[in-house]
């Protein structure tokens, strides 16, 4: 099962995708968020062209698990996305993924490349989902 992960931001949207077997995540692209409508149209295209069966959207919860202003915005985005896509769209807790992505980029010597940061954050969301799925099947 191919899965698409989205690290949604008001300025940029990072996108990552699994291989066709749904085992390995890889960064795909970073979208400039000019409007939710444009982002949704691009995601619709990616879903259709790649046979995606599930879309994960990172939900930026507070450290204590409560909602934030941004998580409310993401929930509204997901509601619109669900109306357009004909597949399952799921919110996924993304606490600390951007921090972890910054650390990974620094370790790789890439520095502060915002476009790569958003893609790596989407990969981390996807990796965490894949690990959780694997743990449930053991």
C-alpha positions as CSV (number, residue, x, y, z in Angstrom):
1,X,0.0,0.0,0.0
2,X,1.5,3.3,-1.1
3,X,1.2,6.1,1.5
4,X,1.6,9.9,1.1
5,X,2.6,12.0,4.2
6,X,2.1,15.8,4.4
7,X,3.8,18.2,6.7
8,X,1.4,21.1,6.3
9,X,2.5,24.7,6.9
10,X,1.0,28.1,6.0
11,X,4.0,28.9,3.8
12,X,5.3,25.5,2.7
13,X,4.0,21.9,2.6
14,X,6.4,19.0,2.8
15,X,5.5,15.8,1.0
16,X,6.9,12.3,1.4
17,X,5.8,9.0,0.0
18,X,6.4,5.3,0.5
19,X,7.7,2.9,-2.1
20,X,4.9,0.9,-3.8
21,X,5.0,-1.8,-1.1
22,X,4.5,0.8,1.7
23,X,7.8,-0.1,3.4
24,X,10.3,2.7,2.8
25,X,9.7,6.4,3.0
26,X,11.3,9.0,0.8
27,X,11.1,12.8,0.5
28,X,9.1,13.8,-2.6
29,X,8.7,17.6,-2.8
30,X,8.0,20.8,-1.1
31,X,5.0,22.8,-2.2
32,X,4.6,26.6,-1.8
33,X,1.3,27.1,0.0
34,X,-0.3,29.9,-2.1
35,X,-3.7,28.5,-1.2
36,X,-5.2,25.4,0.3
37,X,-7.1,24.8,-3.0
38,X,-3.8,24.7,-5.0
39,X,-2.2,22.4,-2.4
40,X,-5.2,20.1,-2.5
41,X,-5.1,20.0,-6.3
42,X,-1.4,19.0,-6.3
43,X,-2.0,16.3,-3.6
44,X,-4.9,15.0,-5.7
45,X,-2.6,14.7,-8.7
46,X,0.1,12.9,-6.7
47,X,-2.4,10.5,-5.2
48,X,-3.9,9.7,-8.6
49,X,-0.5,9.4,-10.4
50,X,1.1,7.2,-7.8
51,X,-1.7,5.0,-6.7
52,X,-1.7,6.3,-3.2
53,X,-4.2,4.6,-0.8
54,X,-3.7,6.6,2.4
55,X,-2.7,10.2,3.1
56,X,-1.3,11.1,6.5
57,X,-1.3,14.8,7.5
58,X,0.8,15.9,10.4
59,X,-1.2,17.3,13.3
60,X,0.9,19.9,15.3
61,X,-0.4,19.2,18.8
62,X,0.9,20.9,21.9
63,X,3.5,19.1,24.0
64,X,0.7,18.1,26.4
65,X,-1.4,16.7,23.6
66,X,-3.8,19.6,23.3
67,X,-4.9,21.5,20.3
68,X,-3.0,24.5,19.0
69,X,-4.0,27.3,16.6
70,X,-2.2,25.5,13.9
71,X,-3.8,22.1,14.6
72,X,-7.2,23.8,14.2
73,X,-6.1,25.1,10.8
74,X,-4.7,21.6,9.8
75,X,-8.1,20.0,10.8
76,X,-9.9,22.4,8.6
77,X,-7.5,21.6,5.7
78,X,-8.0,17.9,6.3
79,X,-11.7,18.3,6.2
80,X,-11.5,19.9,2.8
81,X,-8.9,17.3,1.6
82,X,-11.3,14.4,2.6
83,X,-14.1,16.0,0.5
84,X,-11.8,16.0,-2.6
85,X,-9.8,12.7,-2.3
86,X,-11.6,9.4,-2.7
87,X,-9.2,7.6,-0.3
88,X,-8.6,7.6,3.5
89,X,-7.0,10.8,5.0
90,X,-5.7,10.5,8.5
91,X,-4.3,13.0,11.0
92,X,-1.0,11.9,12.6
93,X,0.6,13.4,15.7
94,X,3.7,15.3,14.5
95,X,5.0,16.8,17.7
96,X,8.7,17.5,17.5
97,X,9.1,16.3,13.8
98,X,10.4,19.7,12.6
99,X,13.0,19.7,15.4
100,X,14.1,16.2,14.6
101,X,14.2,17.1,10.9
102,X,16.5,20.0,11.7
103,X,18.8,17.7,13.7
104,X,18.9,15.2,10.8
105,X,19.7,17.9,8.2
106,X,22.5,19.2,10.5
107,X,23.9,15.7,10.9
108,X,23.9,15.3,7.1
109,X,25.7,18.6,6.7
110,X,22.8,20.1,4.7
111,X,22.2,23.1,7.0
112,X,19.1,25.2,7.0
113,X,17.5,24.3,3.8
114,X,13.8,25.0,4.4
115,X,12.5,23.0,1.5
116,X,14.4,19.9,2.5
117,X,13.4,20.4,6.1
118,X,9.7,20.2,5.2
119,X,10.2,17.1,3.1
120,X,12.3,15.4,5.9
121,X,9.6,16.3,8.4
122,X,7.0,14.6,6.2
123,X,9.3,11.6,6.0
124,X,9.5,11.4,9.8
125,X,5.7,11.5,10.0
126,X,5.6,8.7,7.5
127,X,8.4,6.7,9.3
128,X,6.6,7.0,12.6
129,X,3.4,5.7,11.1
130,X,5.2,2.8,9.4
131,X,6.8,1.8,12.7
132,X,3.5,2.0,14.6
133,X,1.9,-0.2,12.0
134,X,4.7,-2.7,12.2
135,X,4.4,-2.8,16.0
136,X,0.7,-3.5,15.8
137,X,1.2,-6.5,13.5
138,X,3.7,-8.2,15.8
